[in-house]
């Protein structure tokens, strides 16, 4: 006797269709997050209470663009691989239109700037005066960071 047929997965092998269905779980792009870090990081850390968002919009990770339920879960998130990968990706300055034009031959190539980014402060640290820093890493220190 044969075994029962296994249910086939929806759109198996059609990667272009799989990507289209995954728009629900799409996160903010790095260039948008970088803009948030430069301009409105203080507003995003101290948001007004919004009953529709998780944790009433009081626990927001700017680097990952995610809301969390409580302080314990956001502190645990800071130790995860997902957050550390996002921090590593934000170290390089995001790709811009000017850079794409330079790559096409309209101008001279400039190496992307490396930066040093720290995890955002907690609510208590922010209230005591600690702020996030975006520091540009000099060329000499760049070799030390890679090691």
C-alpha positions in Angstrom: 0.0 0.0 0.0 1.2 3.5 -0.8 1.6 6.3 1.7 -0.8 9.2 1.7 0.2 12.0 -0.7 2.0 14.8 1.0 0.5 18.2 0.5 2.5 20.4 -1.9 3.7 23.7 -0.8 2.2 26.8 -2.4 4.4 28.1 -5.3 7.3 25.8 -4.5 10.2 26.8 -6.8 8.6 30.0 -8.0 10.8 32.5 -6.0 9.3 35.5 -7.7 5.9 34.5 -6.5 7.2 33.7 -3.0 8.7 37.2 -2.7 5.4 38.8 -3.8 3.5 37.0 -1.0 6.1 38.0 1.6 5.4 41.7 1.5 3.5 41.5 4.7 6.7 40.7 6.7 8.8 43.3 4.9 11.0 45.5 7.1 12.1 49.0 6.6 15.1 49.4 4.3 18.5 50.5 5.6 18.4 53.9 3.9 15.1 54.7 5.7 16.5 53.5 9.0 19.6 55.6 8.5 17.5 58.7 7.9 15.6 58.0 11.1 18.9 57.7 13.0 20.1 61.0 11.7 17.0 63.1 12.0 14.3 61.8 14.4 15.9 59.2 16.8 14.8 61.1 19.9 11.2 61.2 18.7 11.1 57.5 18.0 12.5 56.6 21.4 10.0 58.9 23.2 6.8 58.2 21.3 3.3 59.1 22.6 1.2 56.2 23.8 -0.5 54.5 20.8 -2.9 51.7 21.9 -2.8 50.0 18.4 0.9 49.2 18.5 2.7 46.5 20.6 3.7 47.8 24.0 1.7 50.9 23.4 4.6 52.2 21.2 6.9 52.6 24.3 9.5 50.0 23.4 10.8 50.6 19.8 14.1 49.4 18.3 15.2 52.1 15.9 17.9 49.9 14.2 15.4 47.1 13.4 12.3 49.3 13.1 10.3 47.0 15.4 8.0 47.5 18.4 8.2 45.3 21.5 5.8 44.5 24.3 8.0 45.3 27.3 11.4 46.4 28.4 12.5 42.8 29.0 11.8 41.7 25.4 13.6 44.7 23.9 16.7 44.1 26.1 16.6 40.4 25.0 16.3 41.6 21.4 19.5 43.6 21.7 21.4 40.4 22.3 20.0 38.5 19.3 21.7 37.8 16.0 19.0 39.7 14.1 19.8 42.9 15.9 23.6 42.4 15.7 23.3 41.8 11.9 21.3 44.9 11.4 23.8 46.9 13.4 26.6 45.5 11.3 24.7 46.4 8.1 24.2 50.0 9.3 27.9 50.5 9.9 28.4 51.2 6.2 26.8 54.4 4.8 23.7 53.4 2.8 23.7 53.3 -1.0 22.6 56.6 -2.6 21.5 57.8 -6.0 24.8 59.8 -6.3 26.8 56.6 -5.6 24.9 54.7 -8.3 25.6 57.5 -10.8 29.3 57.4 -9.9 29.3 53.6 -10.4 27.8 54.2 -13.9 30.6 56.4 -14.8 29.2 59.9 -14.0 31.9 61.1 -11.6 34.6 59.6 -9.5 34.2 56.7 -7.2 34.2 57.3 -3.5 34.5 54.5 -1.0 31.4 54.1 1.3 32.1 55.7 4.7 32.4 53.3 7.7 30.7 54.3 10.9 30.7 53.2 14.5 27.1 52.6 15.8 26.1 51.8 19.4 22.9 50.2 20.4 20.2 52.7 21.5 20.0 53.6 25.1 17.2 52.2 27.3 14.4 54.5 28.5 16.1 55.1 31.9 19.5 55.9 30.2 17.8 58.2 27.7 16.1 60.1 30.6 19.4 60.5 32.3 20.9 62.1 29.2 22.6 59.3 27.2 22.2 59.7 23.4 23.0 57.6 20.4 26.1 58.4 18.4 27.0 58.0 14.7 30.7 58.3 14.5 32.7 58.1 11.3 35.7 55.7 11.7 39.0 57.1 10.3 40.8 55.1 7.7 43.5 54.0 10.2 41.0 52.5 12.7 39.1 50.8 9.9 41.8 48.0 9.7 41.5 47.5 13.4 37.7 47.0 13.2 38.1 44.3 10.5 40.4 42.3 12.7 
